[in-house]
């Protein structure tokens, strides 16, 4: 089940692709963290379980069967594109439905703080070094989310301003419209003698 992977500096967004949204939190699965930290998933989970008291619910939680199915369907949908990195391939191989010798238990998900804590529990230089990249991936994702929210807010402001301008321009147009019509012809005086004058 657990293969050892020699990890170097991860490529660009490779780590961000391993971060999922579960229970309203961004988290990484045990299999991905084990690959990144260069240990087997079995050893990773043994170290985690030995030190379980260091991981409150907001650091690590076990993925439910329904959440696992949702992850599998997300991965199946996005796997129409070839994986860009071995790390991305790892999650696909481990969660793919029907893989032989697959998991016999539900995976654990680790939040940003849990990923750091498990690196200290593993106590290997590779895990500690890789935890820096994992934290940076979480921070980049948080920054992008904040930038997107700021952009959405700015677009809403522009939209509101355009609506205000649109209303003002319509008002001006209504006021100018009568001025654009040619003036009515003055009444023509009749030639000759009129008795009413």
N, C-alpha and C positions, 0 to 999 in steps of 0.2 A: 504494500500500500504506500509506503513512504519511500520515495527515491531521494537521494541526496542531490542537491543542485548547487553548483558553484555559482555564486551570485557576485556580480560586479555592480557598477553603478547602473541603475535602471534607466531605460530610455524614456525621454520626454514624458508623455502621458500614460506610459505603460502601467504605472502604479495606480493612477486615477481610475483606470478601467477595472481595477480589482476592488474598488470601493463601491459598495452597494448601499442603498437606503433601506434599512430594516428597522421597523418599529419607531420610525421617525428619527432615526439616528444614522449617521454614516458609519459603516463598519466594514471590516475585512474578515473573510473566513479563515479558519484555522489552517486549511490546506494551502492557501495562498501565502499566509505569513510564514508557515513552515518552509515553503520553497524559497521565499525571500531571505529568511534567516539561515538557510543552508542546513536544515535538519529535516529528518523524516517527520511526517505528520504524527506518527506514533510517539516519537520522542518528544515532539512539541507538546502533544496533549498530556503526556505523562508529567512533564515539568509543570504544565498548567494545573493539572489536578493535584499535584503535590503541594502547590502553593495557592490553592483555590481561595483561601481567606483573603488574599491580596487583591482579589478581583470582584468588587461589588457589581451589582446588576448593571450599573451604568458604564462598567469597563468591559464586561463580557457576559454574553447570554447565549443559551442554546437555541438554535434555529428550530422552529416548529416544522412539522411535516408540510403544512400548507405553505409556509414561507419558502421552504426548499423547493417545492413544486413551482412556485412563482419565479424563483431564481432560475430554475431549469428552463422555464419557458422564455424568460428574458434572454438567457444565454443562447437558446436555440434560435430565437429570432435574430439576434445580433451575430450569430456565427455564420451567416451567409457571406461575411467578409472574412478572409483568412486572418488568423491571429498574427499580430505584429511581433510578438515576443514570446519566449518560452513561458513567462509568467502568465500571460493571457491564456496560453494553451493549457496550462495546468488546471485552471478552474474548469475549463470546458471538459477536460478529460475526467476530472474527478466527479463532476456533477452530471455528466451526460447520462441520460436514462439508458439503462441496459448495459452499462459497462460491466465487464466481468470482474469479479473480485472487488466490487465497489464497497462503499462504506457500510458498516453494520450498525452505525449509530448516526444520530443527527449531528451535523457540524456545529461548532461554536463560532460565534461572531464576536469580533473584538473592535471596540471603538478606538478612537485615537489614543486615549489614555491607556486602554487595555493593551494596545499594540506596543506601547512604550514599556509598560510593566512586564509584559511577557519577554521582551528583549532582555530586561534585567534579570528575569528568572532564569532564562537560558544561559546567561553569563558567558557567552562566547563573543570573541572580538568581532566576528562577522555579524552576529545578531545586533550588537550594539551599534556598529557602523551602519548597518542597513536600517536601523530604526530611525536614523536621521532622515533618510530618504522617505520613509513611510510618513513621518511627521510632516515633512515638506509637502508631500502629496495631499495630505489632509488640509494643510494651510492653503495651498494653491486652490483646492476645490472650494474652500470657504471664501477665499478672495474673489474667485470667479462668481460665486453665488451673490456676494455683496455687490460686485460690479454690475451683474445682471439686474439686481433689484434697483440699483441707482439708475440704470438705463431705463428700466420700466417706469420709474417715477418721473424721470425727465421727459419721456415720451408722453406720459399722461399730462404733464404740465404744458407741453407744446400743444397737445390736442385741445386742452381747455382754452388756451390762449387763442388758438385758431377758431374755435367756436365763438369766443367773445368777439373776435375781429369779424367773423362772418356775420354775426348779428348786427354789429355796428355798420358794416358795409351795406347790408340790406336796408337798414334804416336810412342811410345817406342816399342810397339809390331811390328809395321811395320819395324822398324829399326833392331830389333833383329831377325826377321824371316829369313833373309838371312844367319845369323850366325848359325842358328839351322840346316840348311840343311848340310848334310855331304859334305865334300870337293869333288870336282870331281876327279875321278881316274886319276893319272898322265899318260901321254901317254906311252904306252909300247914300248920299243925298240925292233925292230925286230932282230932276230938272223941271223947272216950271213953278207956277204959283200954287201954293197949298193954302188952303183956308184955315187950317188949324194953327198956323204959326202966328 
